[in-house]
Amino acid sequence: MSRRSHLARLRQQAPVILPSVLSSDFSDMRGEVEKLEAAGVQALHLDVMDGNFVPNLTYGMPIVAAFRKLTELPLDVHLMIENPERYIRQFYEAGADIITIHEEAAGSDTGKILEEIKSLGCGAGVTINPDIPVERVLPFVDKADLILIMSVNAGFGGQAFNPVALEKLKTLREVAPPELLLEVDGGVNLETVQACTEAGADLLVIGSAIFNQSDYGAAIDELYRTAQVSN
């Protein structure tokens, strides 16, 4: 399956839960992937932090490449880094299927970088932190494949959900073309997941609410049941 064809599959299956592997056990990456695949997950979310754009340092291309060797699941790579344009090709070559950049980091180059990501055959995403107005990503609703709304400040897991994300999702859902995927990340759990899907989220990035449980499959099933939009 081509990298961009993963986008169509995710659109068809929305809402989709993407486990955030930052919360996983890196001493047993293979075991973690096997458990997630057995639980029926459709994609994995990888957070790349540089210690400059955000006050945390995680991993880079080698870990993305390691996950690529362990699974054929789509890899949704979120770059929380300065100067993302310098590293797009490297993350593509490492195996990313979707690459998301921060508008705050890319600035006036955001549109150009999204075009570069698409030219490589990857899904192109753009994101903003909670304190950034949604208007900053509106120019990209027709250029991006995905817009990620952060419901916590990028940098650390385990933060409380900021409801400002719900208003941003609703705004985007009203104006964005139907093929644009809307993703939410940060503090998504059993208490917040339904509000996210009701606001229009297609992709739900979830870390602690999965990896802090002994049975990943049961945790994910319960999250999906809770995420169902009320009629």
C-alpha positions in Angstrom: 0.0 0.0 0.0 1.4 3.4 -1.0 1.9 5.9 1.8 -0.8 8.3 0.6 -3.3 5.5 0.2 -3.1 5.1 4.0 -4.9 8.5 4.2 -7.9 7.3 2.3 -8.1 4.2 4.5 -8.0 6.3 7.7 -10.7 8.6 6.4 -13.0 5.6 5.7 -12.4 4.2 9.2 -12.7 7.4 11.2 -12.8 7.8 14.1 -9.5 6.0 14.5 -7.4 5.7 17.7 -3.7 6.2 17.2 -1.6 4.9 20.1 1.1 7.4 21.0 4.2 5.2 21.3 6.0 7.8 23.5 4.1 6.2 26.4 5.2 2.7 25.4 7.9 0.5 26.8 11.0 1.2 24.6 12.9 -1.7 26.2 10.4 -4.0 24.4 9.4 -2.2 21.2 8.7 -5.5 19.3 6.5 -6.7 22.1 4.6 -3.5 22.3 4.0 -3.4 18.6 2.8 -7.0 18.6 0.3 -6.2 21.4 -1.0 -3.1 19.6 -1.4 -5.0 16.3 -3.2 -7.8 18.2 -5.5 -5.1 19.6 -6.4 -4.1 16.1 -4.9 -0.6 15.9 -4.9 1.1 12.5 -1.8 3.3 12.8 0.9 4.5 15.3 1.7 8.1 16.4 5.3 9.0 16.9 6.3 12.2 18.7 9.6 13.7 17.7 10.9 16.5 20.1 14.1 18.4 19.8 14.6 20.0 23.2 14.5 23.4 21.5 11.0 24.0 20.0 9.6 22.1 23.0 11.3 21.6 26.5 11.7 17.9 26.0 13.9 15.6 24.0 12.6 12.3 22.7 13.9 10.5 19.6 14.6 11.0 15.9 14.9 9.2 12.6 16.5 5.9 14.1 13.5 5.2 16.2 11.1 5.9 13.4 13.1 3.5 11.2 13.0 0.9 14.0 9.3 1.1 14.2 9.1 0.9 10.4 11.0 -2.5 10.6 8.6 -3.8 13.2 5.3 -3.0 11.5 3.5 -2.2 8.3 1.0 0.0 10.1 1.0 3.6 9.0 3.4 5.8 11.0 2.0 9.2 11.8 5.1 11.3 12.7 4.6 14.6 14.6 7.6 16.9 14.4 7.9 19.1 17.4 11.1 20.6 16.1 12.6 23.9 14.9 13.5 24.2 11.2 11.4 21.2 10.2 12.2 21.8 6.6 15.7 20.5 7.2 14.5 17.0 8.1 11.5 16.2 6.0 13.4 13.9 3.6 15.2 12.1 6.4 11.9 11.3 8.2 10.4 10.2 4.9 13.4 7.9 4.3 13.1 6.6 7.8 9.6 5.4 7.0 7.1 8.1 8.0 3.7 7.8 6.2 2.4 11.1 7.6 4.6 14.0 8.6 3.1 16.9 10.6 4.9 20.1 11.3 4.1 23.0 13.7 2.9 26.2 12.1 4.7 28.1 14.9 8.0 26.5 13.8 7.6 26.7 10.1 6.0 30.2 9.9 5.8 31.6 6.3 7.3 28.4 5.0 4.5 26.2 6.1 2.7 25.9 2.8 6.0 25.2 1.0 6.9 22.5 3.5 3.5 20.8 3.1 4.0 20.7 -0.6 7.4 19.1 -0.2 5.9 16.4 2.1 3.2 15.7 -0.4 5.8 15.5 -3.3 7.6 12.7 -1.4 4.3 10.8 -1.3 3.6 11.3 2.4 0.5 12.7 4.1 1.1 16.3 5.0 -0.1 17.7 8.3 0.1 21.0 10.2 -0.5 21.6 13.9 -0.8 24.3 16.5 -0.5 24.5 20.3 -3.5 25.4 22.5 -2.5 29.1 22.8 -2.3 29.6 19.0 -5.6 30.8 17.4 -7.2 28.4 14.9 -7.0 31.2 12.2 -3.3 30.4 11.9 -4.1 27.0 10.2 -7.2 28.1 8.2 -5.0 29.0 5.2 -4.0 25.3 4.9 -7.3 23.5 5.0 -7.0 23.0 1.2 -3.3 22.3 1.2 -2.9 19.9 4.1 -4.1 16.3 4.3 -4.4 16.6 8.1 -4.7 19.3 10.7 -3.7 18.3 14.2 -5.2 20.3 17.1 -3.1 20.1 20.3 -5.2 19.9 23.4 -2.1 20.2 25.6 1.1 22.2 25.1 3.5 20.1 23.0 6.4 18.6 24.9 5.3 16.2 27.6 2.7 13.4 28.0 0.2 13.1 30.8 -1.1 16.7 30.7 -4.7 17.7 31.3 -7.0 18.2 28.3 -7.6 21.8 27.3 -11.2 22.2 26.0 -10.1 25.0 23.7 -9.3 22.2 21.3 -13.0 21.4 20.9 -13.8 24.8 19.6 -11.0 24.7 17.1 -12.1 21.3 15.9 -15.7 22.5 15.4 -14.5 25.6 13.5 -12.3 23.5 11.2 -15.0 20.9 10.6 -17.4 23.7 9.5 -15.0 25.2 6.9 -12.7 22.3 5.9 -13.2 20.0 2.9 -14.6 16.6 3.9 -11.4 14.8 2.9 -9.3 16.8 5.4 -8.5 14.7 8.4 -8.8 16.4 11.8 -6.6 15.0 14.6 -6.5 15.7 18.3 -3.6 15.0 20.7 -3.2 15.5 24.4 -5.2 14.3 27.4 -7.6 12.2 25.3 -9.0 9.5 27.5 -12.3 8.0 28.6 -13.5 11.3 30.0 -12.7 13.4 26.9 -12.8 11.1 23.8 -16.5 11.5 23.0 -16.3 15.3 23.1 -13.5 15.1 20.6 -15.4 13.0 18.1 -18.5 15.1 18.6 -16.4 18.1 17.8 -15.3 16.5 14.5 -12.1 14.7 15.3 -11.3 11.8 12.9 -8.0 10.7 14.5 -7.5 10.4 18.3 -4.0 10.3 19.6 -4.0 8.5 22.9 -1.0 7.5 25.1 -1.5 7.0 28.9 -5.1 5.8 28.6 -3.8 2.8 26.6 -0.3 2.2 27.8 -1.1 2.5 31.5 -3.5 -0.4 31.2 -2.6 -4.1 31.4 -4.8 -5.1 28.5 -4.3 -2.8 25.5 -7.1 -4.4 23.5 -9.7 -4.0 26.2 -8.6 -0.4 26.8 -8.8 0.5 23.1 -12.2 -1.2 22.8 -13.6 0.8 25.7 -12.2 4.0 24.2 -13.9 3.2 20.9 -17.2 2.5 22.6 -17.0 5.7 24.5 -16.0 7.7 21.4 -19.2 6.9 19.5 -21.0 10.1 18.6 -24.4 10.4 20.2 -27.3 10.6 17.8 
